[in-house]
Amino acid sequence: MNKCYLIISSVFLILFGCGGGGSETPPVEASIVDDPPATPVTPVPPVSGNDKPNILLIISDDQGLDASAQYNLSHDLPTTPTLDSLAANGLIFDNLWVTPVCTTTRSALITGKYGVNTGVTAIGDELPSSEEILHQHLANNDVTASYQSAVIGKWHLGGGNAADSHPNDMGVPHYSGFIRGTITDFSDWKVTTNGVSTQSNTYNTTALTDSAIDWIQGQTQPWFMWLAYAAPHTPFHLPPANLHSQDLSGTQSDINNNPRPYYLAAIEAMDTEIGRLLESMNDEERNNTIVFFIGDNGTPSQVTDTTVYVNGSKGTLYEGGLRVPMLVSGIGVSRQNERESGLINATDFFATIAELAGNESAEIHDSVSFKALLSDANSPTRDYIYVDFESDRVSGWAIRNQQYKLIEYTNGEQELYDLINNPQETHELLNSGGDYSVILDELMTELNKIR
């Protein structure tokens, strides 16, 4: 806890999970979990936001709710004091829906649009050059044009043969990271900085953090940083010993036979490096920063806690693939150590970040700002959230209200679940003999408005 105490007045946002398939169990309804932080944290009065806060969006790659200590769904969790401190001094969201894999989630985040409206519905799809990304939107608006912006880390929006310049070609002013969906070795990987590529032997999570620190320290204007870690995505590995608490041999046979502890170790290493990033800021900068932390999709099947996710994981339209961790902490977040059950869509970060930067519009494209929720628990929230996805295994879409969720596959098959009374999605309602026609009609009406 001590390493995080100095950063509690900043606001943080983290995104999780990405790419790949797998059949795993859907998450238990997070809103029924008790208050998450295991380590007591002394609340600190929130700093009032000004009209130009720094904005840090952190995306964890393939981290589901069953691997997030702030949700306490599993008995096998990583030790993450930095994230625990952010949660204790900020807001935990229980109902964020992303897409089942990384490309489609990242597209929704950076465009504020559903896949059906961008054409990015499958892993590896290329983001069309005609789409305005969030960084361009900030630069093109007179109110937010003073913001400097960057993307550090994973890109995975350029299709299978993306040029090294693709992030910059799409409108990212500064980019440093890796272009494709994964790296084959966390300690030997190609780093691309503004179109120029070299080889790096620095542990990837550490190198990305170094790049983020260097860029932030060079800013004299308010800034927005998209920081997308490769961790804890495969390849599962043993991180440097000073970054995690797991007691592991690191042999390939142990990794193959017992992958989850290595997956958790990568999350712990990321948590340590996020702490280093936050501690690198001076008091003035830290006190004027809001941070979001999220996962980009659910936990991969080979490391899912199957006592939590019965039916699905990454790559599926069940809750184990769609519902991920979301923490927000820092300037402008007056709700401390609270949970929020409102429905949030991945697209909503576009309008929220734009509004935090000064944009007056609370709705842009398919994006609805949740900025008001950061300080007011009574603010209105979405009635429905929606996701679409295509793969060789699973293709379809899903929509839910606060209680019921409908999955419709491209072959016309439908599944209906009660997420309040059956959060693990083990009891399908349409074939149960009950009359759910009113609920089905309601969800189909909303679905048809979108599609």
Secondary structure, 3 states (H helix, E strand, C coil): CHHHHHHCCCCEEEEECCCCCCCCCCCCCHHHCCCCCCCCCCCCCCCCCCCCCEEEEEEECCCCHHHCCCCCCCCCCCCCHHHHHHHHCEEEECCEECCCCHHHHHHHHHHCCCHHHHCCCCCCCECCCCCCCHHHHHHHCCCCCCCEEEEEEECCCECCCCCCCHHHHCCCCCEEEECCCCCCCCCCEEEEECCEEEEECCCHHHHHHHHHHHHHHCCCCCEEEEEECCCCCCCCCCCCHHHCCCCCCCCHHHHHHCHHHHHHHHHHHHHHHHHHHHHCCCHHHHHCEEEEEEECCCCCHHHCCCCCCCCCCCCCCCHHHHEECEEEEECCCCCCCEEECCEEECCHHHHHHHHHCCCCCCEECCEECCHHHHCCCCCCCECCEEEEECCCCCCEEEEECCCEEEEEECCCCEEEEECCCCCCCCCCCCCCCCCCHHHHHHHHHHHHHHC
